[in-house]
């Protein structure tokens, strides 16, 4: 059995993530609730829900971990646990998109700050 350790917000440069727990040396845990009809649909499909891929791969990237267990539950229904491993190609795309977003954000902040200096002059 592996140790679970709750964590707060993790940072990697200008990116961040907040997984629900670190598992051992290599894993993460993310816990979600789903409405009963959505959880039943996910249980019947039996695969990692694609709507959680970006968040979970982002957490693997930021935390530098190898795998993540996604636990989805609703009271009274079976819990669904699926594991995803690092998708390096997806993480590379995500990293590029985050860098582009941060560059654009920095540009906008500088533009707004410059506008404020012009108004003060």
RODO-2510 file (C-alpha; in nm, 4 decimals, decimal comma):
residues 121
     n   res          X          Y          Z
     1     x     0,0000     0,0000     0,0000
     2     x     0,1228     0,3463    -0,0886
     3     x     0,1162     0,6539     0,1317
     4     x    -0,1195     0,9375     0,0388
     5     x    -0,0170     1,2920     0,1238
     6     x    -0,2505     1,5864     0,0835
     7     x    -0,0944     1,8925    -0,0746
     8     x    -0,1902     2,2498    -0,1503
     9     x    -0,1110     2,4361    -0,4667
    10     x     0,1929     2,3127    -0,6608
    11     x     0,3875     2,5428    -0,8929
    12     x     0,6057     2,4833    -1,1949
    13     x     0,7248     2,8189    -1,3259
    14     x     0,4119     3,0181    -1,4113
    15     x     0,1938     2,7039    -1,4112
    16     x     0,0220     2,5502    -1,1128
    17     x    -0,2032     2,2657    -1,0060
    18     x    -0,3754     2,1395    -0,6943
    19     x    -0,4171     1,7611    -0,6979
    20     x    -0,6105     1,6132    -0,4083
    21     x    -0,3137     1,4005    -0,2969
    22     x     0,0300     1,2706    -0,3846
    23     x     0,0479     0,8903    -0,3880
    24     x     0,3842     0,7325    -0,3095
    25     x     0,6733     0,8730    -0,5134
    26     x     0,5144     0,8535    -0,8596
    27     x     0,1378     0,9052    -0,8394
    28     x    -0,1387     1,1561    -0,7852
    29     x    -0,5020     1,1381    -0,6809
    30     x    -0,7848     1,3530    -0,8137
    31     x    -1,1334     1,3114    -0,6661
    32     x    -1,4524     1,4225    -0,8416
    33     x    -1,8238     1,3873    -0,7890
    34     x    -2,0582     1,3252    -1,0811
    35     x    -2,4331     1,3364    -1,0882
    36     x    -2,5766     0,9831    -1,0804
    37     x    -2,6748     0,9645    -1,4502
    38     x    -2,3282     1,0881    -1,5552
    39     x    -2,1455     0,8522    -1,3181
    40     x    -2,3511     0,5546    -1,4407
    41     x    -2,2644     0,6479    -1,8000
    42     x    -1,8942     0,6707    -1,7074
    43     x    -1,9071     0,3373    -1,5215
    44     x    -2,0638     0,1690    -1,8249
    45     x    -1,7979     0,3125    -2,0587
    46     x    -1,5238     0,1995    -1,8196
    47     x    -1,2602     0,4380    -1,9540
    48     x    -1,0814     0,7490    -1,8344
    49     x    -1,3323     1,0335    -1,8825
    50     x    -1,1936     1,2597    -2,1578
    51     x    -1,3368     1,5736    -1,9964
    52     x    -1,0771     1,5343    -1,7172
    53     x    -0,7742     1,4715    -1,9413
    54     x    -0,6388     1,8287    -1,9557
    55     x    -0,6638     1,8828    -1,5798
    56     x    -0,5116     1,5457    -1,4932
    57     x    -0,2299     1,5649    -1,7500
    58     x    -0,1604     1,9191    -1,6326
    59     x    -0,1298     1,7934    -1,2767
    60     x     0,1118     1,5204    -1,3885
    61     x     0,3180     1,7851    -1,5690
    62     x     0,3285     2,0325    -1,2798
    63     x     0,3862     1,7683    -1,0101
    64     x     0,6370     1,5731    -1,2236
    65     x     0,4570     1,2463    -1,1521
    66     x     0,4082     0,9355    -1,3690
    67     x     0,0416     0,8467    -1,3157
    68     x    -0,2832     0,9749    -1,1685
    69     x    -0,5807     0,7887    -1,0260
    70     x    -0,9089     0,9663    -1,0935
    71     x    -1,1743     0,8680    -0,8390
    72     x    -1,5317     0,9646    -0,9244
    73     x    -1,8190     0,9058    -0,6860
    74     x    -2,1725     0,9835    -0,5877
    75     x    -2,3182     0,8655    -0,2567
    76     x    -2,4890     0,5280    -0,2938
    77     x    -2,3202     0,4410    -0,6258
    78     x    -2,0013     0,2417    -0,6870
    79     x    -1,6860     0,4515    -0,6942
    80     x    -1,5120     0,4642    -1,0311
    81     x    -1,1323     0,4714    -1,0242
    82     x    -0,9368     0,4978    -1,3482
    83     x    -0,5645     0,5501    -1,3920
    84     x    -0,3951     0,7617    -1,6549
    85     x    -0,0223     0,7710    -1,7255
    86     x     0,1728     1,0675    -1,8565
    87     x     0,0929     1,1556    -2,2165
    88     x     0,4158     1,3333    -2,3113
    89     x     0,2840     1,4648    -2,6441
    90     x    -0,0249     1,6128    -2,4739
    91     x     0,1887     1,7589    -2,1935
    92     x     0,4209     1,9222    -2,4501
    93     x     0,1193     2,0844    -2,6212
    94     x    -0,0203     2,1929    -2,2851
    95     x     0,3144     2,3394    -2,1808
    96     x     0,3333     2,5393    -2,5057
    97     x    -0,0253     2,6639    -2,4651
    98     x     0,0398     2,7705    -2,1041
    99     x     0,3592     2,9530    -2,2080
   100     x     0,1707     3,1329    -2,4876
   101     x    -0,1094     3,2275    -2,2477
   102     x     0,1401     3,3636    -1,9933
   103     x     0,3242     3,5639    -2,2616
   104     x    -0,0044     3,7182    -2,3777
   105     x    -0,1051     3,7916    -2,0183
   106     x     0,2334     3,9579    -1,9510
   107     x     0,1892     4,1678    -2,2681
   108     x    -0,1585     4,2804    -2,1613
   109     x    -0,0396     4,3658    -1,8089
   110     x     0,2502     4,5708    -1,9504
   111     x     0,0144     4,7480    -2,1907
   112     x    -0,2310     4,8354    -1,9118
   113     x     0,0539     4,9493    -1,6835
   114     x     0,1919     5,1706    -1,9636
   115     x    -0,1536     5,3207    -2,0157
   116     x    -0,1672     5,4081    -1,6455
   117     x     0,1720     5,5817    -1,6713
   118     x     0,0511     5,7838    -1,9731
   119     x    -0,2579     5,8973    -1,7829
   120     x    -0,0436     6,0111    -1,4889
   121     x     0,1895     6,2182    -1,7084
***
